[in-house]
């Protein structure tokens, strides 16, 4: 499981670089629509090869709601917010998602209570992201709230998956919620967005990386992790994604990393450790279970 989390963080973290480069050759909404359309096509092909059926009619409303929350609204709110506030602040607000999901899981998912230790780890991790991204506040309050709403939207989609669609096949769920969300992005792009696209070898590469790896593969990994792990632990591990983004920006885009950034990275790692480490009670329970199995 930790290997999957590491791969996911590397892909999504490096995708910050790809998105920044992609926005230089495509209008932001169009790039997002192209990304998820490509990801949907790849996943539909995978469903065809593996003979995975389309969702049951009774589940379609949940697929549609998750697609609109996790793909359409989530990405549109990010793109609009980036026009008014810094990319660093937007990233921090997006990755406050673990806090919202952990609270939702505490309230509505049995067995996923939010302990003081987990809460401390989540808060420490989010503070670390603020430091690591070297946040400079600015812009209007509505754009900040819009970016924050993207985190809430993502958390709601994850909660619905855990509550209503945990029985669904992971590939099936990822495919059809993404396809529905991609259609929503395409409708918005055609109706409201203006700007020129500049196609070429590199721009095609940006679309393929974001579509195949950062959308199709990454969301398959994320939904698999979310199915197998507590919501708070799985989501808090994603706090490392923007850290990978900072490091990738330093390597590939010549962006600066200062002492404060390194301090923020350290706090993120400490926060993730707090959330994912087992307390003494959990260790005693696990040892007791192992002894019972041996006997």
N, C-alpha and C positions, 0 to 999 in steps of 0.2 A: 504493500500500500504506500509506503514512504517513497518508493521508487516512482510510482505514478504521480504522487504529489510533486516530486522534484521535477519530473518531465513537464508537468502542467505549468509549474511556476516559470520554468525556463522558456517555454513556448509563449505564454501570455506576457511574460516580462519583456522578451525580445520583440514581441509584436507592437510594443509602444514605439519602437524605432520604425517598424514597417508602417504603422499607421501615420506617423509623422511624415514619412517619405511619401506615402500614398496620398495624403492630403495635399501634397505639392503638385500632383498631376491629375487629381480628380476632385470634384466638389465633395465635401465630407459625407453628405447623405448618400450620394451615388456610390462612393467607395464602400460604405457600410452595406448598402444594398447588394452590390456586386460580391462582396465578401461572403455574405450569408446565402446568396443564391448559389454560388459555387459550392459552398459547404453543404447546402441542401441537395444539390445534384449528386455530389459524391456519396452522401448518406443514402439517398434513394437508390442509387446503384448498388450500394452495399446491401440494402434490404432486399433488392431483387435477387442478388447472388445468393444470399443466405435464406431466401424464401420467407422473409419476415412479413407477416400480413399487415394490412393497414389497421389503425386503431379501431376498437369497438365503438359503436355509436354512443354508448353510455359514457365513454371516456373523452369523446371529441371536445366537449365543452371545456374540459380541464386542459387538454392539449392546446386549444385555441387561446385560453386565458394565459397559460404559461408562455406561449409564443409571443403574445402581445406584450406581456410584462417583461420577459427576459430578453427578447430580441428586438422588437419594434420600439417600445417606449424607452427601454434601457439605453439603447444606442442613440436614439433621437435626442433624448435629454442630455446625454454626454456631448454630442456634437454641437447642440445649441449653446450649452454652458461654456464650451471652449471659446466661443466668440466673445465672451464677456469677462471671464475670469481665467487665471493662469492654468496651464496644464497640470502643474504640481498640485494646486489646491483641488482641482477637479479629481485628480487621481486619489487624493486623500479622502475626499467625500465619497467616491465610489467604493473604496475599500474600507469604509466604515460599515459595509454590509455585514461582516461577522457579528458586530454588536447587535444589529437589528434582528438578524437571523437567530442568534443565541437567545435573545429575549422572547421571540416568537416561539422558538422550540421549547423554552422553559414553560411557556403558558399553554401550549397546545400539543406537544409531542410527549407522550408518557415515557418516563425513564431518561429524559434529557434535561434534567434540572440544572439551572445555572448556579454553580457554587461561587463562593467568594473568591476562590483561587482562580477560577476561569474568568470571572469578571475582571479581576486585577490584571490578568494576562492580556485580555482583549484591550483594556484601556491603555496599558503600557505599550502594546503593539501599535495602536493608532497614534499615540503620542510620538512613538518612534518614526512613524511614516511622516508626520508633520515635520520633524527635524530632518529626516533624510531627504525629503523633497525640497527643503529650504523654502518654505511657503512664504509668499508675500501676498498679503490680503489686498483686495481691491475689487472693483466691480460692484454691481448692485446686489442688494440682498435677494432679489427674486431669482437671480442666476445661481446664487449659492444654494438656495432652497431647491431649485430645479435639479442641480447636480446631486444634492442629498436625496432627492426623491428617486433618482436612478438606483441608489443603493437599496432603498426601501422596496422598489419594484423588483429588483433582483432577489432580495430576501424573500419576498412574497412568493415568487415563482418557485424558489427552492423549497419553501414551506409546503406549497401545494403538491410538489412532487413527492415529498416525504409523507404527506397525509393522504393524498388522493390517488397517486399513480405509482406507488412503490411496487405494486404488482406487475406493472407494465415492463416489457422488455426495454433495456437501456438504449439499445440502438433504435428501436421503434420510437420511443419517447423523444430522444435527441433529434431524430430525423424530422418528425412531423411538427414538433413545436418550432423548430428552426425554419422549416418551410413556410409555416403560417406567418411567423414573424418576418421572414424575408419578403413575403408578399406585401405586408404592411409597410416595410421600408421602401419598397419599390413604388407603391402608390403615393407615399409622401414625396419621394424624389420627383416623380413625374408631375405631380400637382403643384409643388411649391418651390423646388430648388432650381436655381439657375447657375450657369457656369460651364466652362469648357473642359472636356476630357482630352488628355494627351496620351495616346496609346503608344507603346513601344515595348521593347524587350524587358526593361526594368519594371515598367508599370504593370505589365502582365505578371511578372514575378511577385510584385507586391500583392496583387489580387490572389494569386495562387497560394502564397504562403498564408495570408490571412484567412483565405477560404478553406483550404484543405487542412492545414495544420492548426491554425489558431481558432478555427470554428468547428469543422467536422471532428477532427481528432481530439482537440482539447475539450470540447463539450462532452464527448463520449467519456473521456477520462474523468471529467468533473462529476458527471452524473453517476458514474460507477463508484467514485470515491464517496459521494454524498449518500448513495444507497448503503454502503458498507460501514460508514463511520458516523459518529454523533455529529449533528449539524454544527455545533459550536467548534468542535475540533477540526472538522473538515474546512469550514469557512475561515477559521483563524489562520490556518496554514497558508491561505491565499494572501495574507499580509506580506508575504515575501515577494509577491509578484511585482509590485512597484519598485521594490529594492533591486530586483533583476533589471527592471526598466531603467533605473538610475545608472546602474553599472554598464548596461548596454549602450545608453546614451553617451557615457564617458568614452567607451571604446570605439563606437562607430560614428558618433556625431560630434565628438570633441567637446562634450559638455563637461563642466567642471564638477569635481567632487571635493568638498572641504571637510574639515574636522567635524563640523556639526553633522554633516551627512553620515560620516562613519559612526558617530554617536547614535544617530537615529537608527542605523542598520543594526547596531548592537542591541538597542532597546526592542526592536522588532523581534530579533532572535530570542531575547529573554521572554518577551510576551508569548511567543509561540511555544516555548518550552513550558511556561507556566500552565497554559491551557492543555497541552498534550501529555504532560507528565502525570503519572498516577500518584494519588495521595496514599498515605499509609493505610487508610481503611480499604481502599481499592486493592492494594497489594495483599492485605491479609485475606480479603475475599478470594482473590485469584489463587493464592497459595492453598487456601482451604479447599477450593474446587479441585486443584491438582491432586491434593492428598486424597480426596474422596474418589477421584477417578482411579488413582493407583490402588486403592483398597477395593 
